[in-house]
Amino acid sequence: MKKKGEISSFKAKKKTGIMGLAAAVLIVLIAAYFVVSGYKIIKLNKELDEAETKKQELTETKEDLQAQYKDINSDKYIERLARRDLKLVKANELLFILPEETEEEEQDGETED
């Protein structure tokens, strides 16, 4: 026959084993949480770097477009377009219109050299 002390010793060992297993599982879960969190932080930092690079590119493009806008609104640019596209001239100027070369004529001219 078993004694009362033996039964409670078995229950204590079983209880200690379950507590140890629970502690191990808890430690593994905490470690997994930190690993996943670290991965997310690295990924977000990479996305932040990419976003900052894209922002810099867009800022440069904006500056270029603003410079073009200033040029487009200048009198010299408008005059140049009017002369080139609309064939307008100032008083006492002569306009000579030369025939435009087609691509075939340009290629023929290059091969004859």
N, C-alpha and C positions, 0 to 999 in steps of 0.2 A: 504494500500500500504506500501511496505517495504522501509525503508530508506537505503541509501547507506552505512551508518555506520554499519547496521546490517549484510549486505551481506559480507562486508569485515571482520567483526568479526567472522563470520561463517567460512570463508576461512582461517583466521588466526588460528582458533582452529583446523581446519582440517589439516592444514600445520604443526602445532605443534604436533598433534597426529601422523602424519606420520613420522615426525622427531624423536619423542620419540620411536616409533616402530622400526625405522631403527637403532637407537642407541642401543636399547635392543637386536636386532638381532646381531648387530656387537659385543656387549659385550659377548653374548652367543657363537658366533663363535670364538672369541679370547680365551674364557675360554676353549672351546672344543679343540682348537689347543694346548693349554698348557697341558691339560690332556693327549692328545694323544702323545705329545712330551715327557712328563714325563714317560708314559708307555714304549715308545720306548727306552728311556735312561735306565730305569730299566732292560728291556729285553736285551739290548746290554751289560750292566754291568754283567748280569748273564752269557751271552755267553762268555764274556771276562774271567770271573772266570773259566768257564769250559775249555776254551782254555788254560789258564795258567796251570790248573791241568793236562791236557793232555800233555802239553809241558814238565812238570816236570816228568811225567811217562815215556815219550819217552826219555828224557835225561838220566834217570836212566837205562832204557833198553839199550841205546847206550853205557853207561859206562860198563854195564855188558858184552855186546857183545865185546867191545874192550878188556876187561880183558880176555875173553875166547879166543879171537883171539891171544893175546900174548901167552897164555898157549898153544894153538894149534901149534904155530910156535916154541915152545921150543923143545929142543932135548929130554928132559925127556918125554914129552908127545908123541912124535913120537916113541921113543923107547918102551914106554908102549903099544901103539897101535900095533907096530910090534910084540911084544911078545904075546900079547893077541889074536889079530886077525890073524896074519900070522904065528904064532907059531915059530917065529925065536928065536934062542938062541945064546948066546955068546960062544966063544971057551971054551972048557972044562966044559960046562954045560950040564946037562941031562934034557930032556924034558919028563915029565910024562903026558900023555893024559888020563884023566879019563872020563868014559862015562858020558854024561850029563843026568840028570834026567828029565824025561818028567813031565808034570803037573800032570798026573795021578799017577805016582810014588811018587811025592812029597805029594799029598793028601793022598795016601795010608800010607805013612810013618807017617803022622801027626795023622791019626785016630788010628794007632796001639798003640800009647803011652798010 
